[in-house]
Amino acid sequence: MPAIAHIPKPSPNGLFRQLFRYALPSVVGMLIVGLQTIIDGLFVSKGVGTLGLAAVNLSMPLINVMLSVSIMIVSGGIVIAGIAKGKGDDDRVRGYTTLTLLVLITTIALLSLLVGLNLNRLCYFLGANAEVFPYVQRYLGIIGCGFIFYCIPNFTEAFTRLSGRPNWVFISGTICCVVNVVLDYFFVLRLGWGVSGAAIATCAANTTATLVLAPLVPFGKSKGSWREIGKIFYNGSSEMLTSVSAAITTFVFNLVLMRQIGPTGVAALTIVCYLNFIVNMSIFGLSQALYPLMSFQLGARNHRGIRTLLLASLLFSGCIGIGVYILVAIFKHPIVAAFAGQDTQLLTIATTATTFVSLHYLVSFANIIGSSFHTAVERPIESAVIALCRSIIFALIPLFLLTPIIGDLGIWLSMPIAEVLTLAVSLPLIRKTLRRIRRTLA
């Protein structure tokens, strides 16, 4: 049975170093996951072409909805386990870990069954036309029906960090990436399995990553009642809403692009989403490192520690967002060309999209951390408000207002506009929550 490492109460400088120690392997691990996703796209573009890329992006809204349920359960479970750890109750930490896994497996199994029973209807609902339908059906059928293999690393990575072994997350991510690349090569290119091969490779690689971390997860006899299960869903609901709202936005964008441009427009958005995935997964990795540390400080009633961790996470995530923006600005042409190949129309559209969409990296980090911070301190409503603003309200309004006026450019500009407007909501909410926590813990 793995031991649970306890988190001390260091000075503010110590908390900066501690967050960096937890976050670095987590962020690098998530970067590897993002790289893995991009490599998937490269293999699909080479082995299948534009229709394959379009099929992956048309499938993503449903996959993200299912993933959001997984994230909700894991995030909610890590919060209650982290608070128990802050109180020094290791027995409950282990019990809540097991409870979270049981809830996750049961819920995902039910969702996978629903997808399998309604696969064809879901493909058409997601926007597939006759041309791209077979590709969506094959890709979504494998990922959706075997989703537990796709999402289980979320659980093992989160609770491995909670046990005080963040470096292992980096190791498992590296192994996962290598396995995925090798399997993609054989399944997609050598065996010619197309999008089916890419889906199988992803699920198999994620399963490998899970097996690496499983012995490090602090399991014990399941503890908790329906009250604790309710808290898992409640505390993680904002993180689920973040992913669901992003899935809804992607779904709407896909429909608009299919109407405005066709499958090539959706393929261009797929390339943009791969780049977005790098930024979002990196900051998500930082958020995952933040959860156990922040929840521990809340359980230990340390307001100063909470404030310090928040400032440190904003600083680190800002470096990520600005750094990726600079890299994209410099290397966007070779990046896009790697996916577009000889398709000049796709190359032109994707380059334009990348130029404007990447602007939101300069701001989005603050909104993502603001949402994650509220989840970690058991304020899911505020987190949900931020998620709704950045992913639905402030994204879809400019999409429908600008597109009829300035055409396709309105589609790409709506994303950075949404992040800037959301910033006016997230920063006041953060200040208000910090004041509330200080009064509560005084």
LINZI-V421116 format. One record per residue. BURIAL is 1 if it has 9 or more other ideal C-beta (glycine too) atoms within 8 Angstrom, else 0. Layout:
BEGIN
burial->[BURIAL & BURIAL]
END
This chain:
BEGIN
burial->[0 & 0 & 0 & 1 & 0 & 0 & 1 & 0 & 0 & 0 & 0 & 0 & 0 & 1 & 1 & 1 & 1 & 1 & 1 & 1 & 0 & 1 & 1 & 1 & 1 & 1 & 1 & 1 & 1 & 1 & 1 & 1 & 1 & 1 & 1 & 1 & 1 & 1 & 1 & 1 & 1 & 1 & 1 & 1 & 1 & 1 & 1 & 1 & 0 & 1 & 1 & 1 & 1 & 1 & 1 & 1 & 1 & 1 & 1 & 1 & 1 & 1 & 1 & 1 & 1 & 1 & 1 & 1 & 1 & 1 & 1 & 1 & 1 & 1 & 1 & 1 & 1 & 1 & 1 & 1 & 1 & 1 & 1 & 1 & 1 & 1 & 0 & 0 & 0 & 1 & 0 & 1 & 1 & 1 & 1 & 1 & 1 & 1 & 1 & 1 & 1 & 1 & 1 & 1 & 1 & 0 & 1 & 1 & 1 & 0 & 1 & 1 & 0 & 0 & 1 & 1 & 0 & 0 & 1 & 0 & 0 & 1 & 1 & 1 & 0 & 1 & 1 & 1 & 0 & 0 & 0 & 1 & 1 & 0 & 1 & 1 & 1 & 1 & 1 & 1 & 1 & 1 & 1 & 1 & 1 & 1 & 1 & 1 & 1 & 1 & 1 & 1 & 1 & 1 & 1 & 1 & 1 & 1 & 1 & 1 & 1 & 1 & 1 & 1 & 1 & 1 & 0 & 1 & 1 & 1 & 1 & 1 & 1 & 1 & 1 & 1 & 1 & 0 & 1 & 1 & 1 & 0 & 1 & 1 & 1 & 1 & 1 & 1 & 1 & 0 & 0 & 0 & 0 & 1 & 1 & 1 & 1 & 1 & 1 & 1 & 1 & 1 & 1 & 1 & 1 & 1 & 1 & 1 & 1 & 1 & 0 & 1 & 1 & 0 & 0 & 1 & 1 & 1 & 0 & 1 & 0 & 0 & 1 & 1 & 0 & 0 & 0 & 1 & 1 & 0 & 1 & 1 & 1 & 1 & 1 & 1 & 1 & 1 & 1 & 1 & 1 & 1 & 1 & 1 & 1 & 1 & 1 & 1 & 1 & 1 & 1 & 1 & 1 & 1 & 1 & 1 & 1 & 1 & 0 & 1 & 1 & 0 & 1 & 1 & 1 & 1 & 1 & 1 & 1 & 1 & 1 & 1 & 1 & 1 & 1 & 1 & 1 & 1 & 1 & 1 & 1 & 1 & 1 & 1 & 1 & 1 & 1 & 1 & 1 & 1 & 1 & 1 & 1 & 1 & 1 & 1 & 1 & 1 & 1 & 1 & 0 & 1 & 1 & 0 & 1 & 1 & 1 & 1 & 1 & 1 & 0 & 1 & 1 & 1 & 0 & 1 & 1 & 1 & 0 & 1 & 1 & 1 & 0 & 1 & 1 & 0 & 0 & 1 & 0 & 0 & 0 & 1 & 0 & 0 & 1 & 1 & 1 & 0 & 1 & 1 & 0 & 0 & 1 & 0 & 0 & 1 & 1 & 0 & 1 & 1 & 1 & 1 & 1 & 1 & 1 & 1 & 1 & 1 & 1 & 1 & 1 & 1 & 1 & 1 & 1 & 1 & 1 & 1 & 1 & 1 & 1 & 1 & 1 & 1 & 1 & 1 & 1 & 1 & 1 & 1 & 0 & 1 & 1 & 1 & 1 & 1 & 1 & 1 & 1 & 1 & 1 & 1 & 0 & 1 & 1 & 1 & 0 & 1 & 1 & 0 & 1 & 1 & 1 & 0 & 0 & 0 & 0 & 1 & 1 & 1 & 1 & 1 & 1 & 1 & 1 & 1 & 1 & 1 & 1 & 1 & 1 & 1 & 1 & 0 & 1 & 1 & 1 & 0 & 1 & 1 & 0 & 0 & 1 & 1 & 0 & 0 & 1 & 1 & 0 & 0 & 0 & 0]
END
